[in-house]
Amino acid sequence: MNILDQIVAHKQKEVAERKSLYPVKLLEKSIYFESQPVSLKKYLLRPDKVGIIAEFKRKSPSKGMINPYVAVERTSVGYMQAGASALSILTDTAFFGGKNEDLITARKFNFCPILRKDFTIDEYQIIEAKSIGADAILLIAAILSPEQIRSLAAVAKSLKMEVLLEVHDQQELERSLTPDVDALGVNNRNLKDFTVDINLSKTLAPIIPDDFVKVSESGISEAETVADLATYGYKGFLMGETFMKNSRPEKACAAFIDRLRVLI
Ligand SMILES: O=C(O)c1ccccc1NCC(=O)[C@H](O)[C@H](O)COP(=O)(O)O
């Protein structure tokens, strides 16, 4: 089993358990069902921002432990003060060391789009994402059929949430597009063998229809790379490890954005 298969197998069990512990009726009592989400798409298109989606990620299958010590309050507020456009909060515990409470905390301290970064395979998880204050969810084409993508994206839309659809190749892109998707993420990291190839974002850019905001994900460590990808039409740049490997991720984010502003 590759890592994605392992994550999905674990997620199926986790979702079944959570459904019985926290039924949908209970989740729907959350105050976030009454509030208007913040649009990720709009924030990525804002001319005063540089499109960084700054990620809070303690560990990952490819890198192991990255940073178990920093607090989500200080890091998330610092990311936004640094000039990030949005937050990506990992909520998967088993493989990424995250938790729903991280997103709940980030939500309390920030008014900005928050992407719930998890492995969504069931509509229950979208209702859960809404209940903890997320504005957008991630759908990964590699673990979902085109029908699942369409129906999960429609559920997100019915809850007024936005969808970032992640693809890794042309086939995934062509079979997965649906109008309920808002942003199209090209993951430069092959999630089966963890190799990173930034050129993948450049290769796929011309075949991403203009209706979708283009996001380049993973393996970005240089401001020059972002400036280069921007010339291919990318408006969003999902970055985790480059910031999180520092004792003060928000300071690394601020320094990165300062460098970027000189280039674009
Ligand atoms: O990062 C991993 O090891 C990984 C393994 C399996 C599935 C997903 C994985 N990562 C999720 C991501 O897509 C990244 O956290 C995100 O794009 C940020 O990447 P980076 O800037 O390289 O931390």
The ligand as an SDF file (V2000), in Angstrom:
LIG
                    3D

 23 23  0  0  0  0  0  0  0  0999 V2000
    3.7530   16.2930    2.4800 O   0  0  0  0  0  0  0  0  0  0  0  0
    3.6130   15.0510    2.4990 C   0  0  0  0  0  0  0  0  0  0  0  0
    4.4760   14.2630    2.8880 O   0  0  0  0  0  0  0  0  0  0  0  0
    2.3170   14.4600    2.0400 C   0  0  0  0  0  0  0  0  0  0  0  0
    2.2050   13.0730    1.9460 C   0  0  0  0  0  0  0  0  0  0  0  0
    1.0090   12.5020    1.5510 C   0  0  0  0  0  0  0  0  0  0  0  0
   -0.0740   13.3000    1.2570 C   0  0  0  0  0  0  0  0  0  0  0  0
    0.0340   14.6800    1.3630 C   0  0  0  0  0  0  0  0  0  0  0  0
    1.2190   15.2560    1.7440 C   0  0  0  0  0  0  0  0  0  0  0  0
    1.3600   16.6150    1.8800 N   0  0  0  0  0  0  0  0  0  0  0  0
    0.2920   17.5280    1.8280 C   0  0  0  0  0  0  0  0  0  0  0  0
    0.6460   18.6960    1.0330 C   0  0  0  0  0  0  0  0  0  0  0  0
    0.1370   18.7740   -0.0450 O   0  0  0  0  0  0  0  0  0  0  0  0
    1.5790   19.7370    1.5970 C   0  0  0  0  0  0  0  0  0  0  0  0
    1.4270   19.7900    2.9700 O   0  0  0  0  0  0  0  0  0  0  0  0
    1.3700   21.1530    1.0560 C   0  0  0  0  0  0  0  0  0  0  0  0
    1.2040   21.1940   -0.3070 O   0  0  0  0  0  0  0  0  0  0  0  0
    2.5720   22.0270    1.4540 C   0  0  0  0  0  0  0  0  0  0  0  0
    3.7490   21.4440    0.9710 O   0  0  0  0  0  0  0  0  0  0  0  0
    5.1940   21.8820    1.4800 P   0  0  0  0  0  0  0  0  0  0  0  0
    5.3220   23.3670    1.2400 O   0  0  0  0  0  0  0  0  0  0  0  0
    6.1640   21.1280    0.6450 O   0  0  0  0  0  0  0  0  0  0  0  0
    5.2660   21.5810    2.9290 O   0  0  0  0  0  0  0  0  0  0  0  0
  1  2  2  0
  2  3  1  0
  2  4  1  0
  4  5  1  0
  4  9  2  0
  5  6  2  0
  6  7  1  0
  7  8  2  0
  8  9  1  0
  9 10  1  0
 10 11  1  0
 11 12  1  0
 12 13  2  0
 12 14  1  0
 14 15  1  0
 14 16  1  0
 16 17  1  0
 16 18  1  0
 18 19  1  0
 19 20  1  0
 20 21  2  0
 20 22  1  0
 20 23  1  0
M  END
$$$$
